[in-house]
Amino acid sequence: MIGVHLKRIRKERQLSQEQVAQRLNISRQAISRWENDLAMPDIDNLVVLSKLYEVSIEERV
């Protein structure tokens, strides 16, 4: 599931959910929903996440 990967990569980058949310200009709750597989980021947010986390989308952001 994508949420497990999002959480792992965020923690590897030593970022909090709040820090990621601020950079994407969204709520911390949205990050939590993604990481718990309750929702999926849209393509625009996936692109920003891939840049922030320095991984390609193909690498299962």
PDB file of N, CA, C, O and CB in Angstrom:
ATOM      1  N   MET A   1       0.834  -1.187   0.000  1.00  0.00           N
ATOM      2  CA  MET A   1       0.000   0.000   0.000  1.00  0.00           C
ATOM      3  C   MET A   1       0.882   1.255   0.000  1.00  0.00           C
ATOM      4  O   MET A   1       1.973   1.266   0.569  1.00  0.00           O
ATOM      5  CB  MET A   1      -0.951  -0.004   1.220  1.00  0.00           C
ATOM      6  N   ILE A   2       0.402   2.262  -0.624  1.00  0.00           N
ATOM      7  CA  ILE A   2       1.196   3.483  -0.778  1.00  0.00           C
ATOM      8  C   ILE A   2       1.419   4.187   0.561  1.00  0.00           C
ATOM      9  O   ILE A   2       2.457   4.819   0.755  1.00  0.00           O
ATOM     10  CB  ILE A   2       0.511   4.435  -1.757  1.00  0.00           C
ATOM     11  N   GLY A   3       0.470   4.089   1.479  1.00  0.00           N
ATOM     12  CA  GLY A   3       0.604   4.768   2.765  1.00  0.00           C
ATOM     13  C   GLY A   3       1.836   4.347   3.540  1.00  0.00           C
ATOM     14  O   GLY A   3       2.509   5.183   4.143  1.00  0.00           O
ATOM     15  N   VAL A   4       2.133   3.068   3.528  1.00  0.00           N
ATOM     16  CA  VAL A   4       3.312   2.546   4.228  1.00  0.00           C
ATOM     17  C   VAL A   4       4.572   3.175   3.653  1.00  0.00           C
ATOM     18  O   VAL A   4       5.475   3.551   4.400  1.00  0.00           O
ATOM     19  CB  VAL A   4       3.383   1.001   4.120  1.00  0.00           C
ATOM     20  N   HIS A   5       4.637   3.291   2.346  1.00  0.00           N
ATOM     21  CA  HIS A   5       5.807   3.878   1.684  1.00  0.00           C
ATOM     22  C   HIS A   5       5.915   5.370   1.982  1.00  0.00           C
ATOM     23  O   HIS A   5       7.006   5.880   2.240  1.00  0.00           O
ATOM     24  CB  HIS A   5       5.735   3.650   0.166  1.00  0.00           C
ATOM     25  N   LEU A   6       4.779   6.070   1.946  1.00  0.00           N
ATOM     26  CA  LEU A   6       4.800   7.502   2.239  1.00  0.00           C
ATOM     27  C   LEU A   6       5.312   7.766   3.648  1.00  0.00           C
ATOM     28  O   LEU A   6       6.138   8.654   3.861  1.00  0.00           O
ATOM     29  CB  LEU A   6       3.405   8.103   2.066  1.00  0.00           C
ATOM     30  N   LYS A   7       4.826   7.006   4.591  1.00  0.00           N
ATOM     31  CA  LYS A   7       5.242   7.191   5.987  1.00  0.00           C
ATOM     32  C   LYS A   7       6.719   6.857   6.178  1.00  0.00           C
ATOM     33  O   LYS A   7       7.445   7.595   6.845  1.00  0.00           O
ATOM     34  CB  LYS A   7       4.387   6.321   6.916  1.00  0.00           C
ATOM     35  N   ARG A   8       7.163   5.747   5.593  1.00  0.00           N
ATOM     36  CA  ARG A   8       8.558   5.330   5.723  1.00  0.00           C
ATOM     37  C   ARG A   8       9.498   6.380   5.153  1.00  0.00           C
ATOM     38  O   ARG A   8      10.491   6.744   5.784  1.00  0.00           O
ATOM     39  CB  ARG A   8       8.782   3.990   5.023  1.00  0.00           C
ATOM     40  N   ILE A   9       9.183   6.863   3.963  1.00  0.00           N
ATOM     41  CA  ILE A   9      10.053   7.843   3.309  1.00  0.00           C
ATOM     42  C   ILE A   9      10.050   9.151   4.090  1.00  0.00           C
ATOM     43  O   ILE A   9      11.100   9.770   4.263  1.00  0.00           O
ATOM     44  CB  ILE A   9       9.604   8.087   1.851  1.00  0.00           C
ATOM     45  N   ARG A  10       8.878   9.580   4.564  1.00  0.00           N
ATOM     46  CA  ARG A  10       8.805  10.821   5.352  1.00  0.00           C
ATOM     47  C   ARG A  10       9.696  10.709   6.593  1.00  0.00           C
ATOM     48  O   ARG A  10      10.451  11.628   6.912  1.00  0.00           O
ATOM     49  CB  ARG A  10       7.333  11.125   5.770  1.00  0.00           C
ATOM     50  N   LYS A  11       9.599   9.583   7.278  1.00  0.00           N
ATOM     51  CA  LYS A  11      10.406   9.401   8.487  1.00  0.00           C
ATOM     52  C   LYS A  11      11.894   9.309   8.158  1.00  0.00           C
ATOM     53  O   LYS A  11      12.723   9.818   8.913  1.00  0.00           O
ATOM     54  CB  LYS A  11       9.961   8.145   9.236  1.00  0.00           C
ATOM     55  N   GLU A  12      12.244   8.667   7.040  1.00  0.00           N
ATOM     56  CA  GLU A  12      13.655   8.615   6.622  1.00  0.00           C
ATOM     57  C   GLU A  12      14.205  10.009   6.377  1.00  0.00           C
ATOM     58  O   GLU A  12      15.383  10.270   6.620  1.00  0.00           O
ATOM     59  CB  GLU A  12      13.812   7.763   5.354  1.00  0.00           C
ATOM     60  N   ARG A  13      13.350  10.908   5.893  1.00  0.00           N
ATOM     61  CA  ARG A  13      13.753  12.289   5.619  1.00  0.00           C
ATOM     62  C   ARG A  13      13.659  13.157   6.863  1.00  0.00           C
ATOM     63  O   ARG A  13      13.941  14.354   6.815  1.00  0.00           O
ATOM     64  CB  ARG A  13      12.894  12.881   4.510  1.00  0.00           C
ATOM     65  N   GLN A  14      13.258  12.548   7.986  1.00  0.00           N
ATOM     66  CA  GLN A  14      13.130  13.231   9.277  1.00  0.00           C
ATOM     67  C   GLN A  14      12.210  14.440   9.195  1.00  0.00           C
ATOM     68  O   GLN A  14      12.521  15.519   9.698  1.00  0.00           O
ATOM     69  CB  GLN A  14      14.495  13.664   9.778  1.00  0.00           C
ATOM     70  N   LEU A  15      11.073  14.231   8.549  1.00  0.00           N
ATOM     71  CA  LEU A  15      10.057  15.267   8.422  1.00  0.00           C
ATOM     72  C   LEU A  15       8.828  14.861   9.222  1.00  0.00           C
ATOM     73  O   LEU A  15       8.481  13.682   9.289  1.00  0.00           O
ATOM     74  CB  LEU A  15       9.691  15.512   6.934  1.00  0.00           C
ATOM     75  N   SER A  16       8.181  15.836   9.821  1.00  0.00           N
ATOM     76  CA  SER A  16       6.917  15.566  10.503  1.00  0.00           C
ATOM     77  C   SER A  16       5.769  15.675   9.498  1.00  0.00           C
ATOM     78  O   SER A  16       5.930  16.232   8.412  1.00  0.00           O
ATOM     79  CB  SER A  16       6.706  16.551  11.695  1.00  0.00           C
ATOM     80  N   GLN A  17       4.633  15.144   9.871  1.00  0.00           N
ATOM     81  CA  GLN A  17       3.459  15.299   9.004  1.00  0.00           C
ATOM     82  C   GLN A  17       3.151  16.772   8.823  1.00  0.00           C
ATOM     83  O   GLN A  17       2.764  17.196   7.734  1.00  0.00           O
ATOM     84  CB  GLN A  17       2.231  14.558   9.590  1.00  0.00           C
ATOM     85  N   GLU A  18       3.317  17.557   9.880  1.00  0.00           N
ATOM     86  CA  GLU A  18       3.047  18.993   9.809  1.00  0.00           C
ATOM     87  C   GLU A  18       3.976  19.685   8.820  1.00  0.00           C
ATOM     88  O   GLU A  18       3.534  20.551   8.065  1.00  0.00           O
ATOM     89  CB  GLU A  18       3.191  19.629  11.190  1.00  0.00           C
ATOM     90  N   GLN A  19       5.249  19.322   8.811  1.00  0.00           N
ATOM     91  CA  GLN A  19       6.198  19.931   7.880  1.00  0.00           C
ATOM     92  C   GLN A  19       5.837  19.606   6.435  1.00  0.00           C
ATOM     93  O   GLN A  19       5.899  20.477   5.568  1.00  0.00           O
ATOM     94  CB  GLN A  19       7.621  19.457   8.184  1.00  0.00           C
ATOM     95  N   VAL A  20       5.463  18.369   6.177  1.00  0.00           N
ATOM     96  CA  VAL A  20       5.067  17.976   4.822  1.00  0.00           C
ATOM     97  C   VAL A  20       3.790  18.720   4.427  1.00  0.00           C
ATOM     98  O   VAL A  20       3.680  19.237   3.315  1.00  0.00           O
ATOM     99  CB  VAL A  20       4.854  16.434   4.731  1.00  0.00           C
ATOM    100  N   ALA A  21       2.844  18.767   5.335  1.00  0.00           N
ATOM    101  CA  ALA A  21       1.581  19.450   5.053  1.00  0.00           C
ATOM    102  C   ALA A  21       1.806  20.919   4.705  1.00  0.00           C
ATOM    103  O   ALA A  21       1.185  21.445   3.782  1.00  0.00           O
ATOM    104  CB  ALA A  21       0.639  19.338   6.252  1.00  0.00           C
ATOM    105  N   GLN A  22       2.690  21.572   5.440  1.00  0.00           N
ATOM    106  CA  GLN A  22       2.979  22.984   5.169  1.00  0.00           C
ATOM    107  C   GLN A  22       3.592  23.162   3.783  1.00  0.00           C
ATOM    108  O   GLN A  22       3.251  24.101   3.064  1.00  0.00           O
ATOM    109  CB  GLN A  22       3.924  23.554   6.238  1.00  0.00           C
ATOM    110  N   ARG A  23       4.494  22.262   3.411  1.00  0.00           N
ATOM    111  CA  ARG A  23       5.146  22.378   2.096  1.00  0.00           C
ATOM    112  C   ARG A  23       4.172  22.128   0.951  1.00  0.00           C
ATOM    113  O   ARG A  23       4.337  22.671  -0.141  1.00  0.00           O
ATOM    114  CB  ARG A  23       6.311  21.399   1.998  1.00  0.00           C
ATOM    115  N   LEU A  24       3.146  21.293   1.208  1.00  0.00           N
ATOM    116  CA  LEU A  24       2.149  21.005   0.182  1.00  0.00           C
ATOM    117  C   LEU A  24       0.935  21.924   0.288  1.00  0.00           C
ATOM    118  O   LEU A  24       0.033  21.881  -0.548  1.00  0.00           O
ATOM    119  CB  LEU A  24       1.708  19.556   0.279  1.00  0.00           C
ATOM    120  N   ASN A  25       0.928  22.761   1.337  1.00  0.00           N
ATOM    121  CA  ASN A  25      -0.177  23.681   1.573  1.00  0.00           C
ATOM    122  C   ASN A  25      -1.508  22.936   1.744  1.00  0.00           C
ATOM    123  O   ASN A  25      -2.532  23.309   1.172  1.00  0.00           O
ATOM    124  CB  ASN A  25      -0.278  24.680   0.422  1.00  0.00           C
ATOM    125  N   ILE A  26      -1.454  21.875   2.546  1.00  0.00           N
ATOM    126  CA  ILE A  26      -2.641  21.081   2.858  1.00  0.00           C
ATOM    127  C   ILE A  26      -2.648  20.814   4.364  1.00  0.00           C
ATOM    128  O   ILE A  26      -1.728  21.223   5.072  1.00  0.00           O
ATOM    129  CB  ILE A  26      -2.664  19.736   2.040  1.00  0.00           C
ATOM    130  N   SER A  27      -3.672  20.136   4.848  1.00  0.00           N
ATOM    131  CA  SER A  27      -3.765  19.862   6.276  1.00  0.00           C
ATOM    132  C   SER A  27      -2.904  18.662   6.675  1.00  0.00           C
ATOM    133  O   SER A  27      -2.625  17.777   5.866  1.00  0.00           O
ATOM    134  CB  SER A  27      -5.219  19.616   6.668  1.00  0.00           C
ATOM    135  N   ARG A  28      -2.493  18.659   7.940  1.00  0.00           N
ATOM    136  CA  ARG A  28      -1.756  17.520   8.478  1.00  0.00           C
ATOM    137  C   ARG A  28      -2.630  16.275   8.447  1.00  0.00           C
ATOM    138  O   ARG A  28      -2.128  15.164   8.277  1.00  0.00           O
ATOM    139  CB  ARG A  28      -1.276  17.807   9.915  1.00  0.00           C
ATOM    140  N   GLN A  29      -3.934  16.459   8.610  1.00  0.00           N
ATOM    141  CA  GLN A  29      -4.866  15.335   8.574  1.00  0.00           C
ATOM    142  C   GLN A  29      -4.866  14.653   7.211  1.00  0.00           C
ATOM    143  O   GLN A  29      -5.046  13.438   7.125  1.00  0.00           O
ATOM    144  CB  GLN A  29      -6.274  15.805   8.920  1.00  0.00           C
ATOM    145  N   ALA A  30      -4.665  15.425   6.151  1.00  0.00           N
ATOM    146  CA  ALA A  30      -4.594  14.830   4.812  1.00  0.00           C
ATOM    147  C   ALA A  30      -3.385  13.901   4.707  1.00  0.00           C
ATOM    148  O   ALA A  30      -3.478  12.813   4.139  1.00  0.00           O
ATOM    149  CB  ALA A  30      -4.518  15.934   3.727  1.00  0.00           C
ATOM    150  N   ILE A  31      -2.256  14.335   5.256  1.00  0.00           N
ATOM    151  CA  ILE A  31      -1.059  13.489   5.254  1.00  0.00           C
ATOM    152  C   ILE A  31      -1.344  12.212   6.034  1.00  0.00           C
ATOM    153  O   ILE A  31      -0.987  11.120   5.592  1.00  0.00           O
ATOM    154  CB  ILE A  31       0.162  14.242   5.861  1.00  0.00           C
ATOM    155  N   SER A  32      -1.975  12.341   7.172  1.00  0.00           N
ATOM    156  CA  SER A  32      -2.314  11.181   7.997  1.00  0.00           C
ATOM    157  C   SER A  32      -3.224  10.213   7.244  1.00  0.00           C
ATOM    158  O   SER A  32      -3.025   9.000   7.300  1.00  0.00           O
ATOM    159  CB  SER A  32      -2.989  11.630   9.296  1.00  0.00           C
ATOM    160  N   ARG A  33      -4.212  10.745   6.546  1.00  0.00           N
ATOM    161  CA  ARG A  33      -5.129   9.880   5.773  1.00  0.00           C
ATOM    162  C   ARG A  33      -4.375   9.139   4.683  1.00  0.00           C
ATOM    163  O   ARG A  33      -4.647   7.964   4.437  1.00  0.00           O
ATOM    164  CB  ARG A  33      -6.273  10.711   5.148  1.00  0.00           C
ATOM    165  N   TRP A  34      -3.436   9.801   4.025  1.00  0.00           N
ATOM    166  CA  TRP A  34      -2.640   9.129   2.988  1.00  0.00           C
ATOM    167  C   TRP A  34      -1.814   8.015   3.598  1.00  0.00           C
ATOM    168  O   TRP A  34      -1.764   6.904   3.069  1.00  0.00           O
ATOM    169  CB  TRP A  34      -1.724  10.131   2.263  1.00  0.00           C
ATOM    170  N   GLU A  35      -1.158   8.319   4.722  1.00  0.00           N
ATOM    171  CA  GLU A  35      -0.264   7.341   5.343  1.00  0.00           C
ATOM    172  C   GLU A  35      -1.019   6.152   5.941  1.00  0.00           C
ATOM    173  O   GLU A  35      -0.442   5.084   6.146  1.00  0.00           O
ATOM    174  CB  GLU A  35       0.563   8.013   6.422  1.00  0.00           C
ATOM    175  N   ASN A  36      -2.299   6.341   6.216  1.00  0.00           N
ATOM    176  CA  ASN A  36      -3.122   5.256   6.759  1.00  0.00           C
ATOM    177  C   ASN A  36      -4.008   4.625   5.688  1.00  0.00           C
ATOM    178  O   ASN A  36      -4.939   3.882   5.996  1.00  0.00           O
ATOM    179  CB  ASN A  36      -3.987   5.774   7.904  1.00  0.00           C
ATOM    180  N   ASP A  37      -3.706   4.931   4.431  1.00  0.00           N
ATOM    181  CA  ASP A  37      -4.440   4.392   3.283  1.00  0.00           C
ATOM    182  C   ASP A  37      -5.947   4.638   3.354  1.00  0.00           C
ATOM    183  O   ASP A  37      -6.749   3.804   2.934  1.00  0.00           O
ATOM    184  CB  ASP A  37      -4.185   2.914   3.173  1.00  0.00           C
ATOM    185  N   LEU A  38      -6.312   5.797   3.893  1.00  0.00           N
ATOM    186  CA  LEU A  38      -7.715   6.193   3.929  1.00  0.00           C
ATOM    187  C   LEU A  38      -8.049   7.117   2.761  1.00  0.00           C
ATOM    188  O   LEU A  38      -9.218   7.365   2.466  1.00  0.00           O
ATOM    189  CB  LEU A  38      -8.043   6.879   5.259  1.00  0.00           C
ATOM    190  N   ALA A  39      -7.005   7.621   2.103  1.00  0.00           N
ATOM    191  CA  ALA A  39      -7.158   8.494   0.937  1.00  0.00           C
ATOM    192  C   ALA A  39      -5.865   8.411   0.138  1.00  0.00           C
ATOM    193  O   ALA A  39      -4.844   7.920   0.620  1.00  0.00           O
ATOM    194  CB  ALA A  39      -7.481   9.985   1.358  1.00  0.00           C
ATOM    195  N   MET A  40      -5.933   8.901  -1.087  1.00  0.00           N
ATOM    196  CA  MET A  40      -4.768   8.906  -1.978  1.00  0.00           C
ATOM    197  C   MET A  40      -4.451  10.343  -2.379  1.00  0.00           C
ATOM    198  O   MET A  40      -5.359  11.131  -2.646  1.00  0.00           O
ATOM    199  CB  MET A  40      -5.024   8.023  -3.241  1.00  0.00           C
ATOM    200  N   PRO A  41      -3.170  10.683  -2.422  1.00  0.00           N
ATOM    201  CA  PRO A  41      -2.814  12.015  -2.929  1.00  0.00           C
ATOM    202  C   PRO A  41      -3.123  12.109  -4.420  1.00  0.00           C
ATOM    203  O   PRO A  41      -2.991  11.132  -5.158  1.00  0.00           O
ATOM    204  CB  PRO A  41      -1.315  12.320  -2.670  1.00  0.00           C
ATOM    205  N   ASP A  42      -3.534  13.294  -4.848  1.00  0.00           N
ATOM    206  CA  ASP A  42      -3.771  13.464  -6.279  1.00  0.00           C
ATOM    207  C   ASP A  42      -2.418  13.573  -6.991  1.00  0.00           C
ATOM    208  O   ASP A  42      -1.370  13.642  -6.348  1.00  0.00           O
ATOM    209  CB  ASP A  42      -4.658  14.728  -6.559  1.00  0.00           C
ATOM    210  N   ILE A  43      -2.458  13.587  -8.298  1.00  0.00           N
ATOM    211  CA  ILE A  43      -1.218  13.556  -9.086  1.00  0.00           C
ATOM    212  C   ILE A  43      -0.345  14.777  -8.815  1.00  0.00           C
ATOM    213  O   ILE A  43       0.880  14.666  -8.778  1.00  0.00           O
ATOM    214  CB  ILE A  43      -1.541  13.476 -10.578  1.00  0.00           C
ATOM    215  N   ASP A  44      -0.963  15.934  -8.624  1.00  0.00           N
ATOM    216  CA  ASP A  44      -0.174  17.135  -8.349  1.00  0.00           C
ATOM    217  C   ASP A  44       0.593  16.997  -7.039  1.00  0.00           C
ATOM    218  O   ASP A  44       1.765  17.363  -6.955  1.00  0.00           O
ATOM    219  CB  ASP A  44      -1.081  18.371  -8.300  1.00  0.00           C
ATOM    220  N   ASN A  45      -0.075  16.467  -6.021  1.00  0.00           N
ATOM    221  CA  ASN A  45       0.599  16.264  -4.738  1.00  0.00           C
ATOM    222  C   ASN A  45       1.643  15.158  -4.828  1.00  0.00           C
ATOM    223  O   ASN A  45       2.674  15.232  -4.159  1.00  0.00           O
ATOM    224  CB  ASN A  45      -0.420  15.932  -3.648  1.00  0.00           C
ATOM    225  N   LEU A  46       1.400  14.145  -5.634  1.00  0.00           N
ATOM    226  CA  LEU A  46       2.411  13.099  -5.820  1.00  0.00           C
ATOM    227  C   LEU A  46       3.683  13.669  -6.424  1.00  0.00           C
ATOM    228  O   LEU A  46       4.784  13.282  -6.033  1.00  0.00           O
ATOM    229  CB  LEU A  46       1.867  11.979  -6.709  1.00  0.00           C
ATOM    230  N   VAL A  47       3.542  14.574  -7.362  1.00  0.00           N
ATOM    231  CA  VAL A  47       4.707  15.196  -7.990  1.00  0.00           C
ATOM    232  C   VAL A  47       5.494  15.997  -6.947  1.00  0.00           C
ATOM    233  O   VAL A  47       6.720  15.905  -6.887  1.00  0.00           O
ATOM    234  CB  VAL A  47       4.272  16.113  -9.170  1.00  0.00           C
ATOM    235  N   VAL A  48       4.793  16.775  -6.132  1.00  0.00           N
ATOM    236  CA  VAL A  48       5.461  17.559  -5.093  1.00  0.00           C
ATOM    237  C   VAL A  48       6.124  16.634  -4.076  1.00  0.00           C
ATOM    238  O   VAL A  48       7.254  16.884  -3.657  1.00  0.00           O
ATOM    239  CB  VAL A  48       4.456  18.499  -4.390  1.00  0.00           C
ATOM    240  N   LEU A  49       5.429  15.565  -3.677  1.00  0.00           N
ATOM    241  CA  LEU A  49       6.003  14.608  -2.732  1.00  0.00           C
ATOM    242  C   LEU A  49       7.264  13.961  -3.292  1.00  0.00           C
ATOM    243  O   LEU A  49       8.251  13.791  -2.576  1.00  0.00           O
ATOM    244  CB  LEU A  49       4.979  13.532  -2.380  1.00  0.00           C
ATOM    245  N   SER A  50       7.230  13.604  -4.565  1.00  0.00           N
ATOM    246  CA  SER A  50       8.400  12.951  -5.155  1.00  0.00           C
ATOM    247  C   SER A  50       9.608  13.880  -5.139  1.00  0.00           C
ATOM    248  O   SER A  50      10.735  13.429  -4.940  1.00  0.00           O
ATOM    249  CB  SER A  50       8.099  12.504  -6.593  1.00  0.00           C
ATOM    250  N   LYS A  51       9.380  15.162  -5.346  1.00  0.00           N
ATOM    251  CA  LYS A  51      10.474  16.129  -5.292  1.00  0.00           C
ATOM    252  C   LYS A  51      10.942  16.343  -3.854  1.00  0.00           C
ATOM    253  O   LYS A  51      12.142  16.379  -3.585  1.00  0.00           O
ATOM    254  CB  LYS A  51      10.039  17.465  -5.910  1.00  0.00           C
ATOM    255  N   LEU A  52      10.004  16.481  -2.950  1.00  0.00           N
ATOM    256  CA  LEU A  52      10.327  16.695  -1.536  1.00  0.00           C
ATOM    257  C   LEU A  52      11.090  15.510  -0.961  1.00  0.00           C
ATOM    258  O   LEU A  52      12.063  15.686  -0.228  1.00  0.00           O
ATOM    259  CB  LEU A  52       9.050  16.938  -0.725  1.00  0.00           C
ATOM    260  N   TYR A  53      10.649  14.311  -1.294  1.00  0.00           N
ATOM    261  CA  TYR A  53      11.264  13.095  -0.767  1.00  0.00           C
ATOM    262  C   TYR A  53      12.445  12.612  -1.615  1.00  0.00           C
ATOM    263  O   TYR A  53      13.126  11.650  -1.258  1.00  0.00           O
ATOM    264  CB  TYR A  53      10.225  11.999  -0.673  1.00  0.00           C
ATOM    265  N   GLU A  54      12.675  13.287  -2.734  1.00  0.00           N
ATOM    266  CA  GLU A  54      13.779  12.962  -3.649  1.00  0.00           C
ATOM    267  C   GLU A  54      13.722  11.516  -4.145  1.00  0.00           C
ATOM    268  O   GLU A  54      14.725  10.802  -4.144  1.00  0.00           O
ATOM    269  CB  GLU A  54      15.115  13.209  -2.960  1.00  0.00           C
ATOM    270  N   VAL A  55      12.544  11.109  -4.559  1.00  0.00           N
ATOM    271  CA  VAL A  55      12.340   9.799  -5.187  1.00  0.00           C
ATOM    272  C   VAL A  55      11.448   9.988  -6.399  1.00  0.00           C
ATOM    273  O   VAL A  55      10.678  10.946  -6.475  1.00  0.00           O
ATOM    274  CB  VAL A  55      11.713   8.772  -4.184  1.00  0.00           C
ATOM    275  N   SER A  56      11.556   9.069  -7.346  1.00  0.00           N
ATOM    276  CA  SER A  56      10.682   9.163  -8.513  1.00  0.00           C
ATOM    277  C   SER A  56       9.322   8.543  -8.158  1.00  0.00           C
ATOM    278  O   SER A  56       9.228   7.698  -7.268  1.00  0.00           O
ATOM    279  CB  SER A  56      11.323   8.446  -9.758  1.00  0.00           C
ATOM    280  N   ILE A  57       8.318   8.957  -8.839  1.00  0.00           N
ATOM    281  CA  ILE A  57       6.978   8.386  -8.616  1.00  0.00           C
ATOM    282  C   ILE A  57       6.994   6.894  -8.899  1.00  0.00           C
ATOM    283  O   ILE A  57       6.279   6.133  -8.247  1.00  0.00           O
ATOM    284  CB  ILE A  57       5.920   9.086  -9.507  1.00  0.00           C
ATOM    285  N   GLU A  58       7.788   6.473  -9.847  1.00  0.00           N
ATOM    286  CA  GLU A  58       7.885   5.064 -10.180  1.00  0.00           C
ATOM    287  C   GLU A  58       8.473   4.232  -9.042  1.00  0.00           C
ATOM    288  O   GLU A  58       8.279   3.018  -9.002  1.00  0.00           O
ATOM    289  CB  GLU A  58       8.719   4.892 -11.422  1.00  0.00           C
ATOM    290  N   GLU A  59       9.185   4.869  -8.124  1.00  0.00           N
ATOM    291  CA  GLU A  59       9.788   4.177  -6.989  1.00  0.00           C
ATOM    292  C   GLU A  59       8.792   3.954  -5.861  1.00  0.00           C
ATOM    293  O   GLU A  59       9.188   3.664  -4.732  1.00  0.00           O
ATOM    294  CB  GLU A  59      10.977   4.959  -6.475  1.00  0.00           C
ATOM    295  N   ARG A  60       7.532   4.084  -6.150  1.00  0.00           N
ATOM    296  CA  ARG A  60       6.471   3.895  -5.159  1.00  0.00           C
ATOM    297  C   ARG A  60       6.583   4.903  -4.041  1.00  0.00           C
ATOM    298  O   ARG A  60       6.773   4.546  -2.878  1.00  0.00           O
ATOM    299  CB  ARG A  60       6.514   2.488  -4.590  1.00  0.00           C
ATOM    300  N   VAL A  61       6.463   6.164  -4.402  1.00  0.00           N
ATOM    301  CA  VAL A  61       6.527   7.238  -3.412  1.00  0.00           C
ATOM    302  C   VAL A  61       5.707   6.859  -2.206  1.00  0.00           C
ATOM    303  O   VAL A  61       5.626   7.629  -1.249  1.00  0.00           O
ATOM    304  CB  VAL A  61       6.035   8.570  -4.001  1.00  0.00           C
TER     305      VAL A  61
END
